[in-house]
Amino acid sequence: MRKKAISKELVLKDARNAPRLVEIQRKVREKTIAMLVAKRKAKKMTQSDIALITGIQRPNISRLESGNYNPTIDMLVRIADSMGLKVNITFSEK
């Protein structure tokens, strides 16, 4: 398979699409947070329970759940594990 060269035009095109990508990122983050909150509540766990198990400070969990914190994959894995869950990330064609 031949590598595609990155051209100045491609870089400029990506820069123009940045607002669209920001919106996509926001939607993915909101969906992920909603899933975590729903799972936490279904397991009748509090933010304090998650903090105690993970070692992540409760205010950080609160900020995550309110959408004011952009979590790392490591953080998501730790929170999921504390609830007996695993994280699956998939990529698909647009």
C-alpha positions in Angstrom: 0.0 0.0 0.0 1.4 3.4 -1.0 1.5 6.2 1.6 -0.4 9.3 0.8 1.7 12.5 1.1 0.4 15.2 3.4 0.0 18.3 1.3 -0.4 21.9 2.3 -3.9 21.7 0.8 -4.8 18.8 3.0 -3.6 20.7 6.1 -5.6 23.8 5.2 -8.7 21.6 4.5 -8.4 20.1 7.9 -8.0 23.5 9.5 -11.2 24.7 7.8 -13.0 21.6 9.1 -11.9 22.2 12.7 -15.3 23.6 13.9 -16.9 20.5 12.5 -14.4 18.3 14.3 -15.0 20.2 17.6 -18.7 19.5 17.3 -18.0 15.8 16.6 -15.7 15.6 19.7 -18.3 17.3 21.8 -21.0 14.7 20.8 -18.7 11.8 21.4 -17.7 13.2 24.8 -21.4 13.8 25.7 -22.4 10.3 24.6 -19.6 8.7 26.6 -20.4 10.7 29.7 -24.1 9.8 29.5 -23.2 6.1 29.3 -20.9 6.3 32.3 -23.5 8.2 34.4 -26.3 5.7 33.4 -24.1 2.7 34.3 -23.1 4.3 37.6 -26.7 5.0 38.6 -27.9 1.6 37.4 -25.3 0.0 39.8 -26.5 2.4 42.5 -23.0 3.8 43.0 -22.2 7.4 43.9 -19.5 9.6 42.7 -17.9 9.1 46.1 -17.9 5.3 45.6 -16.1 5.7 42.3 -13.6 8.1 43.8 -12.9 5.7 46.7 -12.3 2.7 44.4 -10.4 4.6 41.6 -8.4 7.1 43.7 -9.7 9.8 41.4 -10.9 12.8 43.4 -14.6 13.1 43.5 -14.6 16.7 42.2 -12.9 15.5 39.1 -15.5 12.8 38.6 -18.2 15.5 39.1 -16.5 17.7 36.5 -16.3 14.8 34.1 -20.0 14.0 34.6 -21.0 17.6 34.1 -19.1 17.9 30.9 -16.5 20.3 32.3 -13.6 17.9 32.1 -12.2 16.1 29.1 -11.2 12.6 30.4 -8.2 10.6 29.3 -8.7 7.0 28.1 -6.8 6.0 31.3 -9.4 7.7 33.4 -12.3 6.2 31.5 -10.8 2.7 31.9 -10.3 3.2 35.7 -13.9 4.4 36.2 -15.3 1.6 34.0 -13.2 -1.0 35.9 -14.5 0.3 39.2 -18.0 -0.5 38.1 -17.0 -4.0 36.7 -17.1 -2.7 33.1 -14.6 -2.7 30.3 -14.1 0.0 27.6 -14.5 -0.8 23.9 -13.5 1.8 21.4 -14.4 1.3 17.8 -13.6 3.2 14.6 -15.9 3.1 11.6 -16.1 4.7 8.2 -17.9 8.0 8.0 
